[in-house]
Amino acid sequence: MKIDLPPKRKARIEMLPLIDIVFLLLVFFIYAMLSMAVHRGLAVDLPVSASAAPEKELILSVTVKHSEEGTEYFIDEEPVELAGMADLLKERVAAGWAADAPEPGVLLFADRRVDYQQLFAVLDRINRAGLSRISLQADVGP
């Protein structure tokens, strides 16, 4: 007696589940990248603004932090004295700015408890360094 066996089929890789997995990985990495916003400043209690939007093209961050000992100043998380801030900003811009790039700028993170006069002193140092693009950072709120 002869048994008819169905013809053997070649094994093949199904593409639809593979495409689904690749798409999910792509979505995961896009969301992960978007959650890593540019925050080079230190953690300070920022003021709240309803229309705050982070700038991502500026190359330096200046942080003005209020503490019990007084006001502290930082450039890219490194402590700096107010008197030497303009010179250090000039050096940083010269070292990290390409000639074909847009005009360099500063992200200014200032604690909401910082005195108005101290904030203007920092803004004066930034202007002395030749930087005119300044973005004041704030938390998004109502």
C-alpha positions as CSV (number, residue, x, y, z in Angstrom):
1,M,0.0,0.0,0.0
2,K,1.3,3.4,-1.0
3,I,0.8,6.4,1.3
4,D,0.6,9.8,-0.3
5,L,2.5,12.3,1.7
6,P,2.0,16.0,1.1
7,P,4.9,17.6,-0.7
8,K,7.5,19.1,1.6
9,R,7.4,22.9,1.9
10,K,10.5,24.9,2.4
11,A,10.8,26.7,5.7
12,R,10.5,30.5,5.4
13,I,10.8,33.5,7.7
14,E,7.6,35.4,8.2
15,M,8.2,39.1,7.7
16,L,5.1,40.6,9.4
17,P,6.1,39.7,13.0
18,L,9.7,40.9,12.2
19,I,8.3,44.2,10.9
20,D,6.2,44.6,14.0
21,I,9.1,44.1,16.3
22,V,11.3,46.5,14.4
23,F,8.6,49.2,14.5
24,L,8.1,48.7,18.3
25,L,11.9,49.1,18.8
26,L,11.9,52.2,16.7
27,V,9.1,53.8,18.7
28,F,10.8,52.9,21.9
29,F,14.1,54.5,20.9
30,I,12.3,57.6,19.6
31,Y,10.5,58.1,22.9
32,A,13.7,57.4,24.8
33,M,15.5,60.1,22.8
34,L,12.8,62.6,23.2
35,S,12.8,62.2,27.0
36,M,16.5,63.0,27.1
37,A,16.0,66.8,26.7
38,V,19.0,69.0,26.8
39,H,19.5,69.9,30.5
40,R,23.1,70.8,31.2
41,G,22.2,73.1,34.0
42,L,22.1,72.1,37.7
43,A,18.9,71.3,39.5
44,V,17.4,74.6,40.6
45,D,13.9,75.6,41.5
46,L,13.0,77.3,38.1
47,P,10.2,79.8,37.7
48,V,7.0,78.5,36.1
49,S,5.8,79.7,32.6
50,A,2.8,78.6,30.5
51,S,4.7,79.0,27.3
52,A,8.2,77.7,28.2
53,A,9.9,75.7,25.4
54,P,13.5,74.4,25.8
55,E,16.1,75.7,23.3
56,K,18.3,72.9,22.1
57,E,20.7,74.7,19.8
58,L,22.5,76.8,22.4
59,I,26.0,75.5,23.5
60,L,26.5,76.8,27.0
61,S,24.5,76.7,30.2
62,V,24.8,79.2,33.1
63,T,23.2,78.3,36.4
64,V,22.5,80.8,39.2
65,K,21.7,78.9,42.3
66,H,20.4,80.3,45.6
67,S,21.6,78.7,48.8
68,E,21.9,79.5,52.4
69,E,25.6,80.5,52.0
70,G,24.7,83.0,49.2
71,T,24.4,82.8,45.4
72,E,26.5,80.3,43.5
73,Y,27.3,80.5,39.8
74,F,28.0,77.6,37.4
75,I,29.0,77.2,33.8
76,D,28.1,73.8,32.5
77,E,27.9,72.4,36.1
78,E,31.4,73.8,37.0
79,P,31.5,76.4,39.8
80,V,32.7,79.8,38.7
81,E,33.2,83.2,40.4
82,L,31.0,86.0,39.1
83,A,34.1,88.2,38.4
84,G,35.7,85.6,36.0
85,M,32.5,84.5,34.3
86,A,32.8,86.7,31.2
87,D,36.4,85.5,30.5
88,L,35.5,81.8,31.0
89,L,32.4,82.2,28.7
90,K,34.7,83.7,26.0
91,E,37.1,80.8,26.3
92,R,34.3,78.2,26.1
93,V,32.8,79.8,23.0
94,A,36.2,80.0,21.3
95,A,36.9,76.3,22.1
96,G,33.5,74.8,21.2
97,W,32.0,77.0,18.4
98,A,32.5,76.2,14.7
99,A,32.7,79.1,12.3
100,D,29.9,77.7,10.1
101,A,27.5,77.1,13.1
102,P,24.8,79.6,14.0
103,E,25.6,82.3,16.6
104,P,26.4,80.6,20.0
105,G,24.1,81.2,22.8
106,V,23.5,80.5,26.5
107,L,20.8,78.6,28.4
108,L,20.3,80.5,31.7
109,F,19.0,78.5,34.6
110,A,18.2,80.8,37.5
111,D,16.6,79.8,40.8
112,R,13.3,81.6,41.4
113,R,14.7,82.9,44.7
114,V,17.6,84.7,43.1
115,D,17.7,88.4,43.6
116,Y,16.8,90.5,40.5
117,Q,20.1,92.4,40.8
118,Q,22.2,89.2,40.8
119,L,20.4,88.0,37.7
120,F,21.2,91.2,35.9
121,A,24.8,90.9,37.0
122,V,25.0,87.5,35.3
123,L,23.3,88.9,32.2
124,D,25.9,91.7,32.1
125,R,28.7,89.1,32.2
126,I,27.1,87.1,29.4
127,N,26.9,90.3,27.3
128,R,30.5,91.2,28.0
129,A,31.5,87.8,26.7
130,G,29.9,88.8,23.4
131,L,26.9,86.5,23.6
132,S,23.6,87.9,22.7
133,R,21.4,84.8,22.3
134,I,20.2,84.1,25.9
135,S,17.4,81.7,26.7
136,L,15.9,82.0,30.2
137,Q,14.8,78.6,31.3
138,A,11.5,77.9,33.1
139,D,9.4,74.9,34.1
140,V,6.2,74.4,32.1
141,G,3.2,75.2,34.3
142,P,-0.3,76.6,34.3
